[in-house]
Amino acid sequence: MVLVMTVNPGFGGQSYIQTMEPKIREVRNMIRDAGLDDAVNVEVDGGISNKTIAGAAKAGANVLIAGSALFKEPKGLKHAVSELRAAATAAFVG
């Protein structure tokens, strides 16, 4: 597994750094070029929400860590998980 941080590490609730998406693509391409696409996951952590998850997934991340988007959702955890899952699935399929 390769972890790409999409915030500056330190505390929760930070904004997603979209400029990390090219790095996610680069890591995914390196893994693919090495013939390890099925063996190595690309994980992103930081600022993942239903607005940012598609960009990370389309860039090549297949493990998406969400914290604040889950636990600060006014409609509750179940709703947050459902929304994130739908956004990620749409990005993976598209």
Gaussian input, Z-matrix of N, CA and C with variables (Angstrom, degrees):
# hf/3-21g

backbone

0 1
 N
 C     1     B1
 C     2     B2     1     A1
 N     3     B3     2     A2     1     D1
 C     4     B4     3     A3     2     D2
 C     5     B5     4     A4     3     D3
 N     6     B6     5     A5     4     D4
 C     7     B7     6     A6     5     D5
 C     8     B8     7     A7     6     D6
 N     9     B9     8     A8     7     D7
 C    10    B10     9     A9     8     D8
 C    11    B11    10    A10     9     D9
 N    12    B12    11    A11    10    D10
 C    13    B13    12    A12    11    D11
 C    14    B14    13    A13    12    D12
 N    15    B15    14    A14    13    D13
 C    16    B16    15    A15    14    D14
 C    17    B17    16    A16    15    D15
 N    18    B18    17    A17    16    D16
 C    19    B19    18    A18    17    D17
 C    20    B20    19    A19    18    D18
 N    21    B21    20    A20    19    D19
 C    22    B22    21    A21    20    D20
 C    23    B23    22    A22    21    D21
 N    24    B24    23    A23    22    D22
 C    25    B25    24    A24    23    D23
 C    26    B26    25    A25    24    D24
 N    27    B27    26    A26    25    D25
 C    28    B28    27    A27    26    D26
 C    29    B29    28    A28    27    D27
 N    30    B30    29    A29    28    D28
 C    31    B31    30    A30    29    D29
 C    32    B32    31    A31    30    D30
 N    33    B33    32    A32    31    D31
 C    34    B34    33    A33    32    D32
 C    35    B35    34    A34    33    D33
 N    36    B36    35    A35    34    D34
 C    37    B37    36    A36    35    D35
 C    38    B38    37    A37    36    D36
 N    39    B39    38    A38    37    D37
 C    40    B40    39    A39    38    D38
 C    41    B41    40    A40    39    D39
 N    42    B42    41    A41    40    D40
 C    43    B43    42    A42    41    D41
 C    44    B44    43    A43    42    D42
 N    45    B45    44    A44    43    D43
 C    46    B46    45    A45    44    D44
 C    47    B47    46    A46    45    D45
 N    48    B48    47    A47    46    D46
 C    49    B49    48    A48    47    D47
 C    50    B50    49    A49    48    D48
 N    51    B51    50    A50    49    D49
 C    52    B52    51    A51    50    D50
 C    53    B53    52    A52    51    D51
 N    54    B54    53    A53    52    D52
 C    55    B55    54    A54    53    D53
 C    56    B56    55    A55    54    D54
 N    57    B57    56    A56    55    D55
 C    58    B58    57    A57    56    D56
 C    59    B59    58    A58    57    D57
 N    60    B60    59    A59    58    D58
 C    61    B61    60    A60    59    D59
 C    62    B62    61    A61    60    D60
 N    63    B63    62    A62    61    D61
 C    64    B64    63    A63    62    D62
 C    65    B65    64    A64    63    D63
 N    66    B66    65    A65    64    D64
 C    67    B67    66    A66    65    D65
 C    68    B68    67    A67    66    D66
 N    69    B69    68    A68    67    D67
 C    70    B70    69    A69    68    D68
 C    71    B71    70    A70    69    D69
 N    72    B72    71    A71    70    D70
 C    73    B73    72    A72    71    D71
 C    74    B74    73    A73    72    D72
 N    75    B75    74    A74    73    D73
 C    76    B76    75    A75    74    D74
 C    77    B77    76    A76    75    D75
 N    78    B78    77    A77    76    D76
 C    79    B79    78    A78    77    D77
 C    80    B80    79    A79    78    D78
 N    81    B81    80    A80    79    D79
 C    82    B82    81    A81    80    D80
 C    83    B83    82    A82    81    D81
 N    84    B84    83    A83    82    D82
 C    85    B85    84    A84    83    D83
 C    86    B86    85    A85    84    D84
 N    87    B87    86    A86    85    D85
 C    88    B88    87    A87    86    D86
 C    89    B89    88    A88    87    D87
 N    90    B90    89    A89    88    D88
 C    91    B91    90    A90    89    D89
 C    92    B92    91    A91    90    D90
 N    93    B93    92    A92    91    D91
 C    94    B94    93    A93    92    D92
 C    95    B95    94    A94    93    D93
 N    96    B96    95    A95    94    D94
 C    97    B97    96    A96    95    D95
 C    98    B98    97    A97    96    D96
 N    99    B99    98    A98    97    D97
 C   100   B100    99    A99    98    D98
 C   101   B101   100   A100    99    D99
 N   102   B102   101   A101   100   D100
 C   103   B103   102   A102   101   D101
 C   104   B104   103   A103   102   D102
 N   105   B105   104   A104   103   D103
 C   106   B106   105   A105   104   D104
 C   107   B107   106   A106   105   D105
 N   108   B108   107   A107   106   D106
 C   109   B109   108   A108   107   D107
 C   110   B110   109   A109   108   D108
 N   111   B111   110   A110   109   D109
 C   112   B112   111   A111   110   D110
 C   113   B113   112   A112   111   D111
 N   114   B114   113   A113   112   D112
 C   115   B115   114   A114   113   D113
 C   116   B116   115   A115   114   D114
 N   117   B117   116   A116   115   D115
 C   118   B118   117   A117   116   D116
 C   119   B119   118   A118   117   D117
 N   120   B120   119   A119   118   D118
 C   121   B121   120   A120   119   D119
 C   122   B122   121   A121   120   D120
 N   123   B123   122   A122   121   D121
 C   124   B124   123   A123   122   D122
 C   125   B125   124   A124   123   D123
 N   126   B126   125   A125   124   D124
 C   127   B127   126   A126   125   D125
 C   128   B128   127   A127   126   D126
 N   129   B129   128   A128   127   D127
 C   130   B130   129   A129   128   D128
 C   131   B131   130   A130   129   D129
 N   132   B132   131   A131   130   D130
 C   133   B133   132   A132   131   D131
 C   134   B134   133   A133   132   D132
 N   135   B135   134   A134   133   D133
 C   136   B136   135   A135   134   D134
 C   137   B137   136   A136   135   D135
 N   138   B138   137   A137   136   D136
 C   139   B139   138   A138   137   D137
 C   140   B140   139   A139   138   D138
 N   141   B141   140   A140   139   D139
 C   142   B142   141   A141   140   D140
 C   143   B143   142   A142   141   D141
 N   144   B144   143   A143   142   D142
 C   145   B145   144   A144   143   D143
 C   146   B146   145   A145   144   D144
 N   147   B147   146   A146   145   D145
 C   148   B148   147   A147   146   D146
 C   149   B149   148   A148   147   D147
 N   150   B150   149   A149   148   D148
 C   151   B151   150   A150   149   D149
 C   152   B152   151   A151   150   D150
 N   153   B153   152   A152   151   D151
 C   154   B154   153   A153   152   D152
 C   155   B155   154   A154   153   D153
 N   156   B156   155   A155   154   D154
 C   157   B157   156   A156   155   D155
 C   158   B158   157   A157   156   D156
 N   159   B159   158   A158   157   D157
 C   160   B160   159   A159   158   D158
 C   161   B161   160   A160   159   D159
 N   162   B162   161   A161   160   D160
 C   163   B163   162   A162   161   D161
 C   164   B164   163   A163   162   D162
 N   165   B165   164   A164   163   D163
 C   166   B166   165   A165   164   D164
 C   167   B167   166   A166   165   D165
 N   168   B168   167   A167   166   D166
 C   169   B169   168   A168   167   D167
 C   170   B170   169   A169   168   D168
 N   171   B171   170   A170   169   D169
 C   172   B172   171   A171   170   D170
 C   173   B173   172   A172   171   D171
 N   174   B174   173   A173   172   D172
 C   175   B175   174   A174   173   D173
 C   176   B176   175   A175   174   D174
 N   177   B177   176   A176   175   D175
 C   178   B178   177   A177   176   D176
 C   179   B179   178   A178   177   D177
 N   180   B180   179   A179   178   D178
 C   181   B181   180   A180   179   D179
 C   182   B182   181   A181   180   D180
 N   183   B183   182   A182   181   D181
 C   184   B184   183   A183   182   D182
 C   185   B185   184   A184   183   D183
 N   186   B186   185   A185   184   D184
 C   187   B187   186   A186   185   D185
 C   188   B188   187   A187   186   D186
 N   189   B189   188   A188   187   D187
 C   190   B190   189   A189   188   D188
 C   191   B191   190   A190   189   D189
 N   192   B192   191   A191   190   D190
 C   193   B193   192   A192   191   D191
 C   194   B194   193   A193   192   D192
 N   195   B195   194   A194   193   D193
 C   196   B196   195   A195   194   D194
 C   197   B197   196   A196   195   D195
 N   198   B198   197   A197   196   D196
 C   199   B199   198   A198   197   D197
 C   200   B200   199   A199   198   D198
 N   201   B201   200   A200   199   D199
 C   202   B202   201   A201   200   D200
 C   203   B203   202   A202   201   D201
 N   204   B204   203   A203   202   D202
 C   205   B205   204   A204   203   D203
 C   206   B206   205   A205   204   D204
 N   207   B207   206   A206   205   D205
 C   208   B208   207   A207   206   D206
 C   209   B209   208   A208   207   D207
 N   210   B210   209   A209   208   D208
 C   211   B211   210   A210   209   D209
 C   212   B212   211   A211   210   D210
 N   213   B213   212   A212   211   D211
 C   214   B214   213   A213   212   D212
 C   215   B215   214   A214   213   D213
 N   216   B216   215   A215   214   D214
 C   217   B217   216   A216   215   D215
 C   218   B218   217   A217   216   D216
 N   219   B219   218   A218   217   D217
 C   220   B220   219   A219   218   D218
 C   221   B221   220   A220   219   D219
 N   222   B222   221   A221   220   D220
 C   223   B223   222   A222   221   D221
 C   224   B224   223   A223   222   D222
 N   225   B225   224   A224   223   D223
 C   226   B226   225   A225   224   D224
 C   227   B227   226   A226   225   D225
 N   228   B228   227   A227   226   D226
 C   229   B229   228   A228   227   D227
 C   230   B230   229   A229   228   D228
 N   231   B231   230   A230   229   D229
 C   232   B232   231   A231   230   D230
 C   233   B233   232   A232   231   D231
 N   234   B234   233   A233   232   D232
 C   235   B235   234   A234   233   D233
 C   236   B236   235   A235   234   D234
 N   237   B237   236   A236   235   D235
 C   238   B238   237   A237   236   D236
 C   239   B239   238   A238   237   D237
 N   240   B240   239   A239   238   D238
 C   241   B241   240   A240   239   D239
 C   242   B242   241   A241   240   D240
 N   243   B243   242   A242   241   D241
 C   244   B244   243   A243   242   D242
 C   245   B245   244   A244   243   D243
 N   246   B246   245   A245   244   D244
 C   247   B247   246   A246   245   D245
 C   248   B248   247   A247   246   D246
 N   249   B249   248   A248   247   D247
 C   250   B250   249   A249   248   D248
 C   251   B251   250   A250   249   D249
 N   252   B252   251   A251   250   D250
 C   253   B253   252   A252   251   D251
 C   254   B254   253   A253   252   D252
 N   255   B255   254   A254   253   D253
 C   256   B256   255   A255   254   D254
 C   257   B257   256   A256   255   D255
 N   258   B258   257   A257   256   D256
 C   259   B259   258   A258   257   D257
 C   260   B260   259   A259   258   D258
 N   261   B261   260   A260   259   D259
 C   262   B262   261   A261   260   D260
 C   263   B263   262   A262   261   D261
 N   264   B264   263   A263   262   D262
 C   265   B265   264   A264   263   D263
 C   266   B266   265   A265   264   D264
 N   267   B267   266   A266   265   D265
 C   268   B268   267   A267   266   D266
 C   269   B269   268   A268   267   D267
 N   270   B270   269   A269   268   D268
 C   271   B271   270   A270   269   D269
 C   272   B272   271   A271   270   D270
 N   273   B273   272   A272   271   D271
 C   274   B274   273   A273   272   D272
 C   275   B275   274   A274   273   D273
 N   276   B276   275   A275   274   D274
 C   277   B277   276   A276   275   D275
 C   278   B278   277   A277   276   D276
 N   279   B279   278   A278   277   D277
 C   280   B280   279   A279   278   D278
 C   281   B281   280   A280   279   D279

   B1=1.4465
   B2=1.5204
   B3=1.3223
   B4=1.4568
   B5=1.5206
   B6=1.3246
   B7=1.4654
   B8=1.5167
   B9=1.3250
   B10=1.4586
   B11=1.5239
   B12=1.3179
   B13=1.4638
   B14=1.5278
   B15=1.3262
   B16=1.4573
   B17=1.5257
   B18=1.3225
   B19=1.4662
   B20=1.5242
   B21=1.3253
   B22=1.4566
   B23=1.5221
   B24=1.3287
   B25=1.4696
   B26=1.5269
   B27=1.3283
   B28=1.4536
   B29=1.5092
   B30=1.3178
   B31=1.4641
   B32=1.5219
   B33=1.3165
   B34=1.4527
   B35=1.5139
   B36=1.3144
   B37=1.4541
   B38=1.5171
   B39=1.3271
   B40=1.4580
   B41=1.5253
   B42=1.3193
   B43=1.4618
   B44=1.5210
   B45=1.3011
   B46=1.4667
   B47=1.5253
   B48=1.3229
   B49=1.4583
   B50=1.5307
   B51=1.3132
   B52=1.4634
   B53=1.5250
   B54=1.3212
   B55=1.4617
   B56=1.5270
   B57=1.3242
   B58=1.4652
   B59=1.5282
   B60=1.3199
   B61=1.4663
   B62=1.5318
   B63=1.3464
   B64=1.4698
   B65=1.5333
   B66=1.3156
   B67=1.4676
   B68=1.5307
   B69=1.3254
   B70=1.4672
   B71=1.5274
   B72=1.3392
   B73=1.4691
   B74=1.5311
   B75=1.3277
   B76=1.4621
   B77=1.5280
   B78=1.3312
   B79=1.4652
   B80=1.5235
   B81=1.3254
   B82=1.4699
   B83=1.5282
   B84=1.3359
   B85=1.4644
   B86=1.5233
   B87=1.3223
   B88=1.4635
   B89=1.5277
   B90=1.3195
   B91=1.4689
   B92=1.5257
   B93=1.3217
   B94=1.4698
   B95=1.5359
   B96=1.3394
   B97=1.4675
   B98=1.5256
   B99=1.3298
   B100=1.4662
   B101=1.5277
   B102=1.3362
   B103=1.4623
   B104=1.5168
   B105=1.3261
   B106=1.4660
   B107=1.5254
   B108=1.3141
   B109=1.4651
   B110=1.5253
   B111=1.3254
   B112=1.4635
   B113=1.5235
   B114=1.3258
   B115=1.4658
   B116=1.5234
   B117=1.3273
   B118=1.4646
   B119=1.5221
   B120=1.3225
   B121=1.4609
   B122=1.5166
   B123=1.3355
   B124=1.4578
   B125=1.5203
   B126=1.3220
   B127=1.4589
   B128=1.5216
   B129=1.3211
   B130=1.4624
   B131=1.5160
   B132=1.3211
   B133=1.4580
   B134=1.5150
   B135=1.3265
   B136=1.4495
   B137=1.5125
   B138=1.3130
   B139=1.4543
   B140=1.5171
   B141=1.3302
   B142=1.4627
   B143=1.5298
   B144=1.3255
   B145=1.4669
   B146=1.5219
   B147=1.3217
   B148=1.4649
   B149=1.5286
   B150=1.3335
   B151=1.4670
   B152=1.5248
   B153=1.3275
   B154=1.4645
   B155=1.5233
   B156=1.3036
   B157=1.4612
   B158=1.5288
   B159=1.3306
   B160=1.4662
   B161=1.5206
   B162=1.3238
   B163=1.4632
   B164=1.5099
   B165=1.3319
   B166=1.4643
   B167=1.5208
   B168=1.3202
   B169=1.4674
   B170=1.5254
   B171=1.3237
   B172=1.4623
   B173=1.5228
   B174=1.3321
   B175=1.4659
   B176=1.5235
   B177=1.3439
   B178=1.4535
   B179=1.5085
   B180=1.3222
   B181=1.4648
   B182=1.5219
   B183=1.3296
   B184=1.4641
   B185=1.5241
   B186=1.3254
   B187=1.4626
   B188=1.5214
   B189=1.3208
   B190=1.4594
   B191=1.5242
   B192=1.3235
   B193=1.4616
   B194=1.5236
   B195=1.3118
   B196=1.4651
   B197=1.5180
   B198=1.3006
   B199=1.4595
   B200=1.5168
   B201=1.3270
   B202=1.4626
   B203=1.5176
   B204=1.3310
   B205=1.4706
   B206=1.5195
   B207=1.3160
   B208=1.4643
   B209=1.5205
   B210=1.3021
   B211=1.4580
   B212=1.5201
   B213=1.3327
   B214=1.4639
   B215=1.5252
   B216=1.3187
   B217=1.4654
   B218=1.5232
   B219=1.3587
   B220=1.4701
   B221=1.5319
   B222=1.3307
   B223=1.4652
   B224=1.5180
   B225=1.3194
   B226=1.4586
   B227=1.5192
   B228=1.3173
   B229=1.4588
   B230=1.5294
   B231=1.3186
   B232=1.4676
   B233=1.5264
   B234=1.3185
   B235=1.4651
   B236=1.5273
   B237=1.3189
   B238=1.4645
   B239=1.5228
   B240=1.3225
   B241=1.4683
   B242=1.5252
   B243=1.3098
   B244=1.4614
   B245=1.5292
   B246=1.3196
   B247=1.4673
   B248=1.5234
   B249=1.3266
   B250=1.4652
   B251=1.5255
   B252=1.3058
   B253=1.4683
   B254=1.5314
   B255=1.3203
   B256=1.4666
   B257=1.5277
   B258=1.3185
   B259=1.4686
   B260=1.5235
   B261=1.3219
   B262=1.4701
   B263=1.5225
   B264=1.3190
   B265=1.4644
   B266=1.5218
   B267=1.3215
   B268=1.4626
   B269=1.5251
   B270=1.3225
   B271=1.4663
   B272=1.5217
   B273=1.3345
   B274=1.4639
   B275=1.5262
   B276=1.3242
   B277=1.4602
   B278=1.5219
   B279=1.3375
   B280=1.4628
   B281=1.4573
   A1=108.62
   A2=114.61
   A3=121.50
   A4=106.77
   A5=116.43
   A6=121.88
   A7=109.44
   A8=116.03
   A9=122.06
   A10=106.63
   A11=116.43
   A12=120.80
   A13=108.79
   A14=115.67
   A15=120.82
   A16=111.62
   A17=115.16
   A18=124.84
   A19=105.91
   A20=116.34
   A21=120.26
   A22=106.74
   A23=118.44
   A24=121.14
   A25=112.28
   A26=115.48
   A27=119.35
   A28=114.85
   A29=117.54
   A30=119.14
   A31=109.76
   A32=115.87
   A33=121.94
   A34=113.13
   A35=115.01
   A36=121.43
   A37=114.99
   A38=117.56
   A39=120.20
   A40=111.04
   A41=114.93
   A42=120.81
   A43=110.98
   A44=115.08
   A45=124.23
   A46=109.78
   A47=116.74
   A48=121.84
   A49=107.70
   A50=115.61
   A51=121.67
   A52=112.01
   A53=117.67
   A54=120.40
   A55=112.69
   A56=118.22
   A57=121.32
   A58=111.67
   A59=118.16
   A60=120.77
   A61=113.10
   A62=119.99
   A63=118.09
   A64=112.55
   A65=117.80
   A66=120.69
   A67=110.75
   A68=116.17
   A69=120.03
   A70=108.93
   A71=116.40
   A72=120.84
   A73=111.07
   A74=116.05
   A75=120.64
   A76=111.13
   A77=116.65
   A78=120.73
   A79=110.08
   A80=117.18
   A81=121.09
   A82=110.24
   A83=117.39
   A84=120.54
   A85=111.75
   A86=117.95
   A87=121.46
   A88=110.39
   A89=115.96
   A90=121.12
   A91=109.98
   A92=115.89
   A93=121.26
   A94=110.57
   A95=116.40
   A96=120.90
   A97=112.05
   A98=116.82
   A99=121.50
   A100=111.87
   A101=116.37
   A102=120.34
   A103=113.33
   A104=116.53
   A105=121.05
   A106=113.22
   A107=116.67
   A108=120.35
   A109=113.49
   A110=117.35
   A111=120.22
   A112=112.87
   A113=117.54
   A114=120.91
   A115=114.19
   A116=117.50
   A117=120.39
   A118=109.89
   A119=115.81
   A120=122.01
   A121=110.07
   A122=115.59
   A123=121.92
   A124=106.28
   A125=115.61
   A126=122.81
   A127=109.11
   A128=116.44
   A129=120.94
   A130=108.68
   A131=114.49
   A132=120.83
   A133=108.31
   A134=114.91
   A135=120.32
   A136=113.14
   A137=116.11
   A138=121.37
   A139=114.90
   A140=116.81
   A141=119.72
   A142=109.37
   A143=115.04
   A144=122.18
   A145=107.44
   A146=116.69
   A147=118.30
   A148=111.69
   A149=117.72
   A150=121.49
   A151=112.42
   A152=117.75
   A153=120.86
   A154=113.95
   A155=117.25
   A156=121.04
   A157=112.42
   A158=117.54
   A159=120.23
   A160=111.36
   A161=117.52
   A162=120.37
   A163=112.01
   A164=116.41
   A165=120.85
   A166=110.83
   A167=116.73
   A168=120.87
   A169=111.11
   A170=117.25
   A171=120.47
   A172=111.70
   A173=116.81
   A174=120.82
   A175=111.75
   A176=117.41
   A177=119.80
   A178=116.08
   A179=117.81
   A180=119.90
   A181=109.45
   A182=116.21
   A183=119.42
   A184=112.33
   A185=117.29
   A186=122.82
   A187=105.43
   A188=116.63
   A189=122.37
   A190=109.35
   A191=116.11
   A192=121.71
   A193=109.29
   A194=116.26
   A195=121.38
   A196=108.78
   A197=116.19
   A198=120.92
   A199=110.36
   A200=115.55
   A201=120.72
   A202=112.50
   A203=116.94
   A204=119.82
   A205=111.75
   A206=116.72
   A207=120.70
   A208=111.85
   A209=115.54
   A210=119.64
   A211=114.58
   A212=117.15
   A213=119.97
   A214=112.24
   A215=117.29
   A216=121.83
   A217=109.52
   A218=117.38
   A219=120.30
   A220=114.10
   A221=117.06
   A222=120.28
   A223=112.47
   A224=117.20
   A225=120.82
   A226=114.56
   A227=113.75
   A228=122.40
   A229=112.42
   A230=117.11
   A231=120.50
   A232=110.93
   A233=116.39
   A234=121.14
   A235=110.44
   A236=117.08
   A237=121.56
   A238=111.08
   A239=116.91
   A240=120.89
   A241=110.02
   A242=116.78
   A243=121.36
   A244=111.37
   A245=116.46
   A246=121.20
   A247=111.48
   A248=116.79
   A249=120.70
   A250=111.02
   A251=116.01
   A252=120.38
   A253=110.49
   A254=117.05
   A255=120.65
   A256=111.13
   A257=117.04
   A258=120.55
   A259=111.17
   A260=117.49
   A261=121.11
   A262=110.71
   A263=117.09
   A264=121.19
   A265=110.63
   A266=116.87
   A267=120.66
   A268=110.91
   A269=117.29
   A270=121.07
   A271=111.33
   A272=117.55
   A273=120.98
   A274=111.09
   A275=116.71
   A276=121.63
   A277=110.26
   A278=115.96
   A279=121.53
   A280=111.23
   D1=139.47
   D2=174.43
   D3=-116.84
   D4=128.91
   D5=179.18
   D6=-101.93
   D7=126.78
   D8=172.84
   D9=-113.00
   D10=118.45
   D11=177.71
   D12=-80.18
   D13=130.25
   D14=-179.23
   D15=-110.04
   D16=20.51
   D17=168.80
   D18=-144.29
   D19=171.20
   D20=170.45
   D21=-80.53
   D22=119.47
   D23=-175.14
   D24=-56.52
   D25=144.51
   D26=175.17
   D27=152.84
   D28=-46.49
   D29=-178.84
   D30=-155.62
   D31=157.56
   D32=-177.79
   D33=-76.77
   D34=165.06
   D35=174.51
   D36=85.01
   D37=10.03
   D38=-179.90
   D39=-78.36
   D40=163.15
   D41=178.47
   D42=-80.97
   D43=142.70
   D44=176.86
   D45=-61.08
   D46=134.79
   D47=177.84
   D48=-97.86
   D49=98.40
   D50=-174.83
   D51=-62.90
   D52=-27.03
   D53=-179.06
   D54=-68.26
   D55=-2.81
   D56=174.53
   D57=-83.24
   D58=-13.23
   D59=-178.31
   D60=-59.44
   D61=-40.28
   D62=174.70
   D63=-61.45
   D64=-33.00
   D65=177.27
   D66=-68.67
   D67=-37.78
   D68=176.03
   D69=-61.22
   D70=-45.48
   D71=178.52
   D72=-60.67
   D73=-42.98
   D74=-179.63
   D75=-61.78
   D76=-44.97
   D77=178.42
   D78=-62.40
   D79=-46.72
   D80=179.99
   D81=-59.79
   D82=-42.84
   D83=179.54
   D84=-65.18
   D85=-39.22
   D86=177.42
   D87=-61.70
   D88=-42.92
   D89=179.26
   D90=-64.25
   D91=-45.48
   D92=179.95
   D93=-62.57
   D94=-45.02
   D95=-179.48
   D96=-62.92
   D97=-28.53
   D98=178.55
   D99=-83.40
   D100=-2.05
   D101=-179.70
   D102=74.75
   D103=24.43
   D104=-175.68
   D105=-112.93
   D106=17.57
   D107=-174.37
   D108=-55.70
   D109=-37.30
   D110=-179.66
   D111=-82.75
   D112=-11.02
   D113=-174.30
   D114=-105.35
   D115=-18.70
   D116=-173.99
   D117=-123.44
   D118=125.97
   D119=175.61
   D120=-89.65
   D121=150.05
   D122=171.23
   D123=-111.97
   D124=115.84
   D125=-176.86
   D126=-106.12
   D127=138.60
   D128=172.40
   D129=-119.74
   D130=144.07
   D131=-177.85
   D132=-142.95
   D133=123.60
   D134=174.74
   D135=126.12
   D136=116.99
   D137=175.34
   D138=70.72
   D139=16.61
   D140=-178.57
   D141=-76.49
   D142=124.33
   D143=178.68
   D144=-143.99
   D145=179.49
   D146=179.34
   D147=-68.23
   D148=-11.91
   D149=176.77
   D150=-91.77
   D151=-21.15
   D152=-175.27
   D153=-112.30
   D154=-16.14
   D155=-172.75
   D156=-63.53
   D157=-35.27
   D158=-178.74
   D159=-64.80
   D160=-41.37
   D161=179.72
   D162=-61.55
   D163=-42.73
   D164=179.06
   D165=-66.30
   D166=-42.54
   D167=-179.26
   D168=-67.00
   D169=-44.84
   D170=179.38
   D171=-64.93
   D172=-28.45
   D173=178.29
   D174=-73.54
   D175=-18.72
   D176=176.66
   D177=127.94
   D178=-0.70
   D179=177.30
   D180=-74.15
   D181=138.00
   D182=176.91
   D183=-123.17
   D184=0.87
   D185=170.38
   D186=-126.33
   D187=119.11
   D188=-171.91
   D189=-121.57
   D190=115.04
   D191=-176.34
   D192=-96.65
   D193=125.50
   D194=177.95
   D195=-125.19
   D196=137.03
   D197=178.31
   D198=-122.22
   D199=-77.25
   D200=-176.85
   D201=-58.48
   D202=-36.79
   D203=179.95
   D204=-61.77
   D205=-27.80
   D206=178.71
   D207=-84.27
   D208=-49.30
   D209=-168.91
   D210=-88.15
   D211=-11.10
   D212=178.02
   D213=-108.35
   D214=8.39
   D215=179.30
   D216=-72.35
   D217=118.34
   D218=-178.73
   D219=-59.37
   D220=-28.09
   D221=-178.71
   D222=-85.11
   D223=0.43
   D224=174.74
   D225=102.16
   D226=166.15
   D227=-176.25
   D228=-62.43
   D229=-44.31
   D230=-178.40
   D231=-59.46
   D232=-44.54
   D233=178.51
   D234=-63.25
   D235=-44.30
   D236=-178.89
   D237=-61.48
   D238=-45.32
   D239=179.25
   D240=-61.78
   D241=-43.77
   D242=179.89
   D243=-60.65
   D244=-45.15
   D245=-179.94
   D246=-64.68
   D247=-44.94
   D248=179.56
   D249=-64.25
   D250=-44.19
   D251=-179.96
   D252=-61.15
   D253=-43.90
   D254=-179.97
   D255=-63.29
   D256=-43.28
   D257=-179.91
   D258=-65.93
   D259=-41.65
   D260=179.41
   D261=-66.99
   D262=-44.01
   D263=-179.68
   D264=-61.06
   D265=-43.35
   D266=178.53
   D267=-61.23
   D268=-38.54
   D269=179.58
   D270=-69.79
   D271=-40.66
   D272=179.92
   D273=-66.50
   D274=-38.80
   D275=-178.20
   D276=-74.29
   D277=-40.38
   D278=-177.10
   D279=-74.64

